[in-house]
Amino acid sequence: MPDIQRKQLNKQGRSGTTIHGGCAILFSLPFLLGGIAIILVSADIIPQPDEKFGAPRPVVGLLGGIFGAAGLW
């Protein structure tokens, strides 16, 4: 097997950091608010007729919780 020479490329990525600060709050706010709204609809606090649901209410609430958790994270 031939020896492989390893050479450092010294290339910097396009972004040195991830999103943080005020931009992160603005980005996550729709996810958080959407998740809360979905949870409120599934708990029947915001009334919706059962004909509009294609899934059981606990499943819809769980999906709302996932969106809300993504917004909080």
C-alpha positions in Angstrom: 0.0 0.0 0.0 1.4 3.4 -0.8 1.8 6.0 1.9 -0.7 8.8 1.9 0.6 12.2 2.5 -1.8 14.3 4.7 -1.8 18.0 4.1 -3.8 20.6 6.1 -5.9 22.7 3.8 -6.3 25.7 6.0 -9.7 26.5 4.6 -12.2 28.3 6.8 -15.9 27.4 6.6 -18.4 29.8 5.2 -19.7 30.6 8.7 -17.5 30.7 11.8 -20.5 30.5 14.2 -24.1 29.4 14.3 -27.1 31.7 14.7 -27.3 33.3 18.1 -28.7 36.4 19.8 -31.6 38.3 18.5 -31.6 36.6 15.2 -32.0 33.2 16.9 -35.0 34.5 18.9 -36.7 35.9 15.7 -36.0 32.6 13.9 -37.4 30.4 16.6 -40.4 32.5 17.5 -42.7 31.2 14.7 -41.9 27.6 15.7 -42.7 28.3 19.4 -45.9 30.2 18.6 -47.1 27.6 16.1 -46.4 24.8 18.6 -48.4 26.6 21.3 -51.3 27.2 19.0 -51.4 23.6 17.9 -51.3 22.5 21.5 -54.2 24.9 22.4 -56.3 23.6 19.4 -55.6 20.0 20.3 -56.6 20.6 24.0 -59.8 22.3 22.7 -59.0 25.6 24.4 -59.2 27.1 20.9 -62.3 25.3 19.6 -62.2 23.5 16.3 -64.7 21.0 15.0 -63.7 17.4 15.0 -64.3 17.2 11.2 -61.2 19.3 10.6 -59.0 16.7 12.4 -57.4 14.0 10.4 -55.6 12.5 13.4 -56.5 12.0 17.1 -56.2 15.1 19.2 -53.3 13.6 21.4 -51.3 13.0 18.3 -51.9 16.6 17.1 -50.9 17.8 20.6 -47.7 15.8 20.5 -46.8 17.3 17.1 -47.4 20.8 18.6 -45.1 19.9 21.4 -42.4 19.0 19.0 -42.7 22.3 17.2 -42.8 24.2 20.6 -39.7 22.3 21.8 -37.9 23.2 18.6 -38.7 26.8 19.1 -37.5 26.7 22.7 -34.3 25.0 21.9 
